[in-house]
Amino acid sequence: MSDENAYDVIIIGAGPAGSTLAYELAKKRKKVLILEKERFPRDKPCGGGLTAKVNSLLQFDISHLIEGEISGISFTKKFRDEISGPVMQTSIRIVERAGFDNFLAEKAKENGAEMIQSAKAIEIEDTSDCVRVAIEDGRHFQGKILVGADGALGITSRVVLSEKDPLFSFLVVLKCETQTNTEKNFKRKAKIDWGTIPGSYAWVFPSKNKLNIGVGGPVSIGHELEKYLDQWLEFNGLKKDEIKLIGHPEKCRINKKTPILKDRIILIGEAAGLVDYWTGEGIYYAIKSAKIAAPIIEKSLVAGNIEYLKEYEKEIDREIMPELEGAYVAAKIFRTYSWPIHKMAKYSKRMFRIGYEIVSGGKKYSDFKKVSNALKWIVPGMK
Ligand SMILES: Cc1cc2nc3c(=O)[nH]c(=O)nc-3n(C[C@H](O)[C@H](O)[C@H](O)COP(=O)(O)OP(=O)(O)OC[C@H]3O[C@@H](n4cnc5c(N)ncnc54)[C@H](O)[C@@H]3O)c2cc1C
């Protein structure tokens, strides 16, 4: 293989995870290639909600990309009994994924990362001294390290997981958008319905020029979601026939034993299942995992020793998994005790505030570790 096709690191996927990692490694003068199957700017099924936690990770001004800001929330339970909280200090900023992802990819390129678009990786060969990747048009590339940043449906996790490993869990999400400017009607508040189908939720995120609407839940109730979305649209006075519907899975690592690393291949972002099982948030974890991976990959390259990569899984388990486990506990508790929790949130401002702070990223699940550990014991199916 010619030198021009040989890289320190090949990253498959230019979502927030892949582009952040490419930026960080290119900054350290590593020879980085991103292979991306789409042509940018491309859309990605997503609510585009950036929680407050994301702000602390982003090192660029993204104010020109902000399409809206949510500073409050209202909940219904089975379309009834609405609870609407006050305007809060912590806000969720809304971006268009096409523009946001393109911006991050451009930043990586400006720093020296190479990116090939319309380059779908179709084959990965993990050898003792490098990883080879074949793309659809027949070209081959070689990297000392390969990073799977290819999202929920990518191919890299298939190479990392063996048959005996615990699998990722999946959520199913249906999403659509209106082109109506209704931000004012929603007064910068997101609307959430829950408890209509156990384990599911529905949302409306208002932004300047449109409403982002969707429903989601575990795969087991996937077949009921379209009907739920119809009801949710009707409840919000919206017409289904004017709206294009998109379905997409979300991949969640709820078990630390599910590997996210094998030899010289590591998984980041949603390829590693780093998604909140309760709220479906994934952008924060995509960027965070890339930032955790970057110095570890650099250290491994400098030392010429892939053993150092093992630190990545340990760091993810230490820094991110307590959050994802907290999310899983929250999802189970809300599923089982949705009615009393809704009532408590209605009558306790503190409870409402805590819920909002977690969803908007003002607080982490680990801030409530004692409560979460205690609640594990009353949640069916959990230890
Ligand atoms: C409907 C919906 C709503 C959501 N709303 C939110 C939200 O409001 N806030 C939030 O934080 N999270 C949300 N999420 C989750 C969030 O979208 C993801 O977790 C996040 O995009 C993960 O980032 P990533 O970089 O890991 O992967 P992705 O953003 O999925 O990027 C993966 C990239 O890899 C590319 N790729 C895939 N396979 C290949 C291949 N074989 N070869 C080359 N390239 C490949 C893809 O084209 C893509 O560009 C939502 C998800 C869904 C489905």
The ligand as an ORCA input file, in Angstrom:
! r2SCAN-3c Opt
* xyz 0 1
  C     -34.721     10.999     16.040
  C     -33.524     11.242     16.929
  C     -33.499     12.389     17.719
  C     -32.360     12.655     18.501
  N     -32.322     13.829     19.211
  C     -31.217     14.137     19.925
  C     -31.113     15.395     20.591
  O     -32.012     16.234     20.523
  N     -29.981     15.663     21.315
  C     -28.961     14.742     21.414
  O     -27.962     15.025     22.094
  N     -29.024     13.555     20.757
  C     -30.103     13.236     20.001
  N     -30.135     12.054     19.311
  C     -28.954     11.179     19.337
  C     -27.845     11.750     18.438
  O     -28.382     12.074     17.166
  C     -26.697     10.754     18.251
  O     -26.431     10.070     19.445
  C     -25.430     11.458     17.770
  O     -25.617     11.933     16.469
  C     -24.239     10.492     17.788
  O     -23.136     11.134     17.176
  P     -22.005     10.247     16.472
  O     -21.002     11.193     15.944
  O     -21.578      9.179     17.388
  O     -22.750      9.498     15.271
  P     -23.613     10.079     14.071
  O     -23.997     11.466     14.316
  O     -24.678      9.076     13.834
  O     -22.606     10.085     12.860
  C     -22.177      8.870     12.268
  C     -21.624      9.182     10.893
  O     -21.054      8.003     10.356
  C     -21.390      7.896      8.996
  N     -21.304      6.476      8.621
  C     -22.095      5.462      9.060
  N     -21.697      4.297      8.510
  C     -20.631      4.581      7.734
  C     -19.793      3.801      6.905
  N     -19.958      2.467      6.776
  N     -18.781      4.398      6.227
  C     -18.586      5.753      6.336
  N     -19.379      6.557      7.101
  C     -20.371      5.970      7.802
  C     -22.794      8.473      8.931
  O     -23.122      8.913      7.617
  C     -22.694      9.630      9.913
  O     -22.311     10.834      9.298
  C     -31.260     11.742     18.523
  C     -31.319     10.578     17.746
  C     -32.433     10.328     16.955
  C     -32.459      9.077     16.131
*
